[in-house]
Amino acid sequence: MAPSEFDLRAALRDGEGEGLDPDPLISQGRARAAHHRVRLLSGVAVVAVVAAGAVGASQLRGSGDSGSSSATGSAAGGLAAAPAHAPLQSASTESAYRVGGASMLAAKAAAIGCPPVAPEFAPPNGRTGRYGAAQPFFRQPVAAMIVCAYGSTGTAATAPERQPARLELSGSQATGLAASMVRASSLPITQPCPAGAGQKFAMIGLAGNGTRVGTVAADLDTRRACASTVANATAARYGWSPPRALERRLLALTRMGVPKSPVASATG
Amino acid sequence: MRDEEGFRSFVEANGATLLHAARLLTGDHHRGEDLVQTALIKVYLKWGRIESPLPYARRALVNAHIDQTRRRWWGERPTEILPEPVEVEQRSDATASESRDELRRVLAGLAPKERAVIVLRYYCDLSEQDTAATLGVPVGTVKSTCSRALARLRVEATSGAR
């Protein structure tokens, strides 16, 4: 007996139910929007330079004419025209930089790609003693943070065209995350701490001008805080807990990687 | 300032159905994830300027899928010779899940636009008019494409236009 439309509907519905996490979509959307803004501003700057060049060329043509009243008139007209155009150039250039700040930082963050695998840092004295207890993780104060998620195995890419999921933080979220790392214990946890399925992250700190100021390898296990660590070449901390508001978002990133985008594929 | 909370709520409410629709369109788990991500990023970029986000998201999904099939060759070839009616018709003891698997397998072999019409009509439960609006084609095209696709799926069409 041929299947009915009811059977078809049932067949199509079979397997549905897995939801979507909005956070990676918002991160990717922000990166795409920042990329568009940079391209738009670059285009505006190019147009302004071309317009200024055209005005300059007309000025030169006007001042090269000899003595007739019409030439004088056109020279005067050319000179009179220049100030009217100059503000356009300066306004465009000014707007290109005035819009900067947060947009430029976001654009620079979007251009930094995640490492293909989770970084590993081994303190030189192993897990004993205090390593970098008085050292910061980042060379300068952090204004933005790129969080790259690798799951429990440390490799998110299951195919060449996929990359780790990422979250871009700025402002108080970035500074709060950086502060949580420093607050954690600089002494290794001595009580028995069973190994769990920690989720691995790379956290790339950016200063206010978009310069990279450090990368930290984080291992987050929400069931056993004792097993969560953060470390890089200058410091290590144990029993780390991220800010509560961020913890859910960090763990939601640990799904399989996402497709490579043109912006994120650039290495910083 | 983009209303990200509004977008977040939209994804939480509709993400599951959009993801499943994307997987049905592409016939592949991972390509479906990529497709729905492409569509929802377009929705995000236009958020605040879209009157009806769900129809817009469906349109973005279908258009992105059809664009991808134009650019890449998946190896699917819509055949003029209808496939042999195997388990679904001849085995009276076929289990329901085997029938569903067979339908899904044949669905994956349809042409991209035929598959899009079936997914929009029978998974998203859109009317012929709404399906036509989503695809940007006349209602008559939807009817003929649907009829052709149902014939390939060997499904008995029991309902008229919604």
Interface residues (C-beta under 8 A of the other chain):
Chain A: M1 A2 P3 S4 E5 D7 L8 R9 A10 A11 L12 R13 D14 G15 E16 G17 E18 G19 L20 D21 P22 P24 L25 I26 Q28 G29 R32 A33 H36 A159 M256 V258 P259
Chain B: E4 F7 R8 V11 E12 G15 A16 T17 L18 L19 H20 R23 L24 H30 D34 V36 Q37 L40 I41 Y44 L45 P85 V88 E89 S92 A96 S97 S99 R100 D101 L103 R104 L107 I118 V119 Y122 Y123 L150 L153 R154 V155 E156 A157 T158 S159
